[in-house]
C-alpha cells in the first residue's frame, strides 16, 4: 500500500458508493482510507482529512477517467 497514491478526497461515505462499485467491478485495486472512521463519525471528516481514494500508480489514469465520467454525469456527480 505504500506505493498507492491519493487521487481524490471525499467528505462523506455516501459520496463513494457508486465509485466503489465501479472500481470493484473493474477489478481495480483501491483503498478508501478513513472510510470506516468517517462512517462512524461523519463530523470528524475534517480532522481525518476526508476519505482518501488511493490507487496504484499504474491505474491512476484509468481511475481519473472514471472520475471524470462521473463528474460529467449530472445524476451521478460526486466530485
Phi and psi restraints in degrees (value plus and minus 20) as a CYANA .aco file:
   2 UNK   PHI     -83.1   -43.1
   2 UNK   PSI     -45.9    -5.9
   3 UNK   PHI     -98.5   -58.5
   3 UNK   PSI     -40.8    -0.8
   4 UNK   PHI     -86.8   -46.8
   4 UNK   PSI     125.0   165.0
   5 UNK   PHI    -139.4   -99.4
   5 UNK   PSI     131.4   171.4
   6 UNK   PHI    -100.2   -60.2
   6 UNK   PSI     107.9   147.9
   7 UNK   PHI    -130.9   -90.9
   7 UNK   PSI     -45.2    -5.2
   8 UNK   PHI    -176.5  -136.5
   8 UNK   PSI     135.7   175.7
   9 UNK   PHI    -149.9  -109.9
   9 UNK   PSI     112.9   152.9
  10 UNK   PHI    -139.8   -99.8
  10 UNK   PSI     134.4   174.4
  11 UNK   PHI    -110.8   -70.8
  11 UNK   PSI     -53.0   -13.0
  12 UNK   PHI    -155.3  -115.3
  12 UNK   PSI     131.0   171.0
  13 UNK   PHI     -78.4   -38.4
  13 UNK   PSI     -53.0   -13.0
  14 UNK   PHI     -85.9   -45.9
  14 UNK   PSI     -39.8     0.2
  15 UNK   PHI     -93.3   -53.3
  15 UNK   PSI     -37.0     3.0
  16 UNK   PHI    -124.7   -84.7
  16 UNK   PSI     -23.0    17.0
  17 UNK   PHI     -79.5   -39.5
  17 UNK   PSI     -70.4   -30.4
  18 UNK   PHI     -86.5   -46.5
  18 UNK   PSI     -65.1   -25.1
  19 UNK   PHI     -81.0   -41.0
  19 UNK   PSI     -62.9   -22.9
  20 UNK   PHI     -79.7   -39.7
  20 UNK   PSI     -62.8   -22.8
  21 UNK   PHI     -83.0   -43.0
  21 UNK   PSI     -63.1   -23.1
  22 UNK   PHI     -83.5   -43.5
  22 UNK   PSI     -65.8   -25.8
  23 UNK   PHI     -82.8   -42.8
  23 UNK   PSI     -59.6   -19.6
  24 UNK   PHI     -87.5   -47.5
  24 UNK   PSI     -60.8   -20.8
  25 UNK   PHI     -86.1   -46.1
  25 UNK   PSI     -51.5   -11.5
  26 UNK   PHI    -106.5   -66.5
  26 UNK   PSI     -20.6    19.4
  27 UNK   PHI      35.3    75.3
  27 UNK   PSI      22.1    62.1
  28 UNK   PHI    -115.4   -75.4
  28 UNK   PSI      99.2   139.2
  29 UNK   PHI     -81.8   -41.8
  29 UNK   PSI     110.8   150.8
  30 UNK   PHI    -173.8  -133.8
  30 UNK   PSI     146.1   186.1
  31 UNK   PHI    -164.5  -124.5
  31 UNK   PSI     109.5   149.5
  32 UNK   PHI    -120.3   -80.3
  32 UNK   PSI      76.5   116.5
  33 UNK   PHI     -91.6   -51.6
  33 UNK   PSI     114.0   154.0
  34 UNK   PHI      55.7    95.7
  34 UNK   PSI      -9.8    30.2
  35 UNK   PHI     -77.1   -37.1
  35 UNK   PSI     -68.4   -28.4
  36 UNK   PHI     -91.4   -51.4
  36 UNK   PSI     -60.2   -20.2
  37 UNK   PHI     -79.8   -39.8
  37 UNK   PSI     -65.4   -25.4
  38 UNK   PHI     -96.7   -56.7
  38 UNK   PSI     -47.7    -7.7
  39 UNK   PHI     -83.3   -43.3
  39 UNK   PSI     -55.5   -15.5
  40 UNK   PHI     -97.2   -57.2
  40 UNK   PSI     -60.1   -20.1
  41 UNK   PHI    -154.8  -114.8
  41 UNK   PSI      63.3   103.3
  42 UNK   PHI     -78.2   -38.2
  42 UNK   PSI     -47.1    -7.1
  43 UNK   PHI     -93.9   -53.9
  43 UNK   PSI     -30.3     9.7
  44 UNK   PHI    -108.0   -68.0
  44 UNK   PSI     -13.6    26.4
  45 UNK   PHI     -78.0   -38.0
  45 UNK   PSI     -55.7   -15.7
  46 UNK   PHI     -89.7   -49.7
  46 UNK   PSI     -61.2   -21.2
  47 UNK   PHI     -83.9   -43.9
  47 UNK   PSI     -56.1   -16.1
  48 UNK   PHI    -113.7   -73.7
  48 UNK   PSI     -23.8    16.2
  49 UNK   PHI      60.8   100.8
  49 UNK   PSI       1.9    41.9
  50 UNK   PHI      59.1    99.1
  50 UNK   PSI    -196.6  -156.6
  51 UNK   PHI    -113.0   -73.0
  51 UNK   PSI      94.3   134.3
  52 UNK   PHI    -115.3   -75.3
  52 UNK   PSI     104.7   144.7
  53 UNK   PHI    -107.4   -67.4
  53 UNK   PSI      97.5   137.5
  54 UNK   PHI    -133.6   -93.6
  54 UNK   PSI     115.1   155.1
  55 UNK   PHI    -155.7  -115.7
  55 UNK   PSI     141.5   181.5
  56 UNK   PHI     -90.5   -50.5
  56 UNK   PSI     122.5   162.5
  57 UNK   PHI     -74.0   -34.0
  57 UNK   PSI     -50.5   -10.5
  58 UNK   PHI     -86.6   -46.6
  58 UNK   PSI     -43.7    -3.7
  59 UNK   PHI    -121.6   -81.6
  59 UNK   PSI     -17.6    22.4
  60 UNK   PHI     -76.6   -36.6
  60 UNK   PSI     -70.4   -30.4
  61 UNK   PHI     -85.7   -45.7
  61 UNK   PSI     -58.7   -18.7
  62 UNK   PHI     -82.3   -42.3
  62 UNK   PSI     -65.9   -25.9
  63 UNK   PHI     -88.0   -48.0
  63 UNK   PSI     -57.0   -17.0
  64 UNK   PHI     -81.8   -41.8
  64 UNK   PSI     -58.8   -18.8
  65 UNK   PHI     -83.4   -43.4
  65 UNK   PSI     -62.9   -22.9
  66 UNK   PHI     -81.7   -41.7
  66 UNK   PSI     -64.9   -24.9
  67 UNK   PHI     -81.8   -41.8
  67 UNK   PSI     -61.9   -21.9
  68 UNK   PHI     -82.4   -42.4
  68 UNK   PSI     -62.3   -22.3
  69 UNK   PHI     -84.9   -44.9
  69 UNK   PSI     -58.8   -18.8
  70 UNK   PHI     -88.2   -48.2
  70 UNK   PSI     -55.2   -15.2
  71 UNK   PHI     -89.3   -49.3
  71 UNK   PSI     -50.6   -10.6
  72 UNK   PHI     -96.3   -56.3
  72 UNK   PSI     -45.1    -5.1
  73 UNK   PHI    -105.8   -65.8
  73 UNK   PSI      90.5   130.5
  74 UNK   PHI     -79.6   -39.6
  74 UNK   PSI     -49.7    -9.7
  75 UNK   PHI     -98.1   -58.1
  75 UNK   PSI     -39.3     0.7
  76 UNK   PHI    -141.7  -101.7
  76 UNK   PSI      -5.8    34.2
  77 UNK   PHI     -78.1   -38.1
  77 UNK   PSI     101.6   141.6
  78 UNK   PHI    -144.6  -104.6
  78 UNK   PSI     -38.7     1.3
